């Protein structure tokens, strides 16, 4: 999966760089790479952009189809971190970073900080580390916080989108703490049970095409593509919200 990710990124790298360069040419401000303050501000704004990208990738099926392969492993270890998308760049998942170029951050700064953000996230894909100190768990993404994100337990679905800083989840109501009495169950709601990389990379796109083909009208077709994963016309599909509500009713 990582080889396919590298290949797709290289094929489309020129287009991505060109878009960022165009936006930077029309920037609002001149931000100097020599400024330490600029780098510190960019670290924060980059992480916010990552949160926006990550949340959209779970709440919009079009982007979920590009992101789902990262979640499709039923194991949780460092290899999960490099189980990456083949179609993310193609569908525009760089878009949340575009405003940074318009603000005036040079593309090379954006790519550098974004790369550091992703490198940070590698070590959190593990069950070996149970908990970091409480202050660290509060401020930063950790293995415990990220295990929640990869879990399919109803209380954990679509939670903890953080890249590095947990503040975004706490601010925007998407934070959940890992509970010892509810250990994470990894994978996706409907596991695909295959090691075929083509199936892993494209199974959700195939499912979208199948749903659109049976849609009763344009509005329904668009909802299948851009609605939340699991959306169905009757409102009873296995969306994260419906799954949480069902679990709450069963516990009541």
Order of alpha helices (4+ residues) and beta strands (2+ residues): alpha-alpha-alpha-alpha-alpha-alpha-alpha-alpha-alpha-alpha-alpha-alpha
